């Protein structure tokens, strides 16, 4: 019954989001508009979050009629210091989402009102431990942008529609709803716009089922972990899968990630809050991970999950200092300047805990190309760091039809071998793309955990054999493809041909006799 209610709530939420997007269609490009709706969703979330927290404290102390939203700003000011310590931010009653919605239709300066509120929320964290987590969070919710309208009046009309739309979302009390409603709204929006935006969306979005597979592979046999890390975290969906699968309380020391794109970095921090991860439990940085890693003081990590950008350019051996970087030096060679894929692998391996697992999506070329990439594969295999290679189906990711792979890394293995899994058929077709089902995920994870040979599906190969094969890590090199062609019985076929030939001879003879008689 609960599952049914959950699906009804989710479907209703999705319908509401679609209606808001439909209402705004044509005025703001979908991928840009995503930032507006997510920013407004975040504004509603933190308003309700702080209101619920303060109200509950008062109700529990016997003040049953208390309502934070009804206080004057002067009365509320006394709670500022405590709230900044506990929540990392503060919002005055007049600045709350619900109170702004009450008067937004009549506010001719709504854009300025919102701009002032967003600045006040960010400033409330200034000079405190939460400053980095709130700084610039509303940067992409530009209430004065021409994207919303050519005039202030038109912009404010759109802002009212945006406020009313987000207000109409039935999110309930975020702590007691049957779904993680704010987080679900975020994920639905990201998926909706990524699928419509093609590559521009695909850069920042890993389909949920792929996130789930990666995280389940990285957490096999674990009920709790110290920290989870993603060196190219995008909007944070992979990091948050660990919270969903293990329970956020079982990620003891929190969620760590780095993202180079400023907009996506802001979305990632918003995503953490929307999934009820407190400011002191996540550390997301905005920098180039390969050239300026920001978490030297936090590694090693017990779980690393990532879908880094495919074959991007980087400085490589143009920067002579990189070969001495402790992350890359052990392989004795740097990833090619035009293909940084294995630089992300080496970075992740370097920061992986001894008892940890890293599961990373890879472009297939890194598994077999020569040159520096082959030397890095040789280092990984000779030191027994590669636990498993999984071939995924094609057409899984927005923006590329290519069949990607997963490389699973471990520093402490019980055998000197690598498991190869062919999961290229583990999917169902949905319109023009493929999708991994929960049953597919379960089957892949089971094969990974069992670590045994299964004909046409997986094979455990000694690292010595891989070395003999020139360190080629392509799954097709080791897992035999099932021949699905129709099997033909040659003896029976020859017998049938003999009969056909004999019958043809008889027909020719009859035709010759007819011609003679004529």
Order of alpha helices (4+ residues) and beta strands (2+ residues): alpha-alpha-alpha-alpha-alpha-alpha-alpha-alpha-alpha-alpha-alpha-beta-alpha-beta-alpha-beta-beta-alpha-beta-alpha-beta-beta-beta-beta-beta-alpha-beta-alpha-alpha
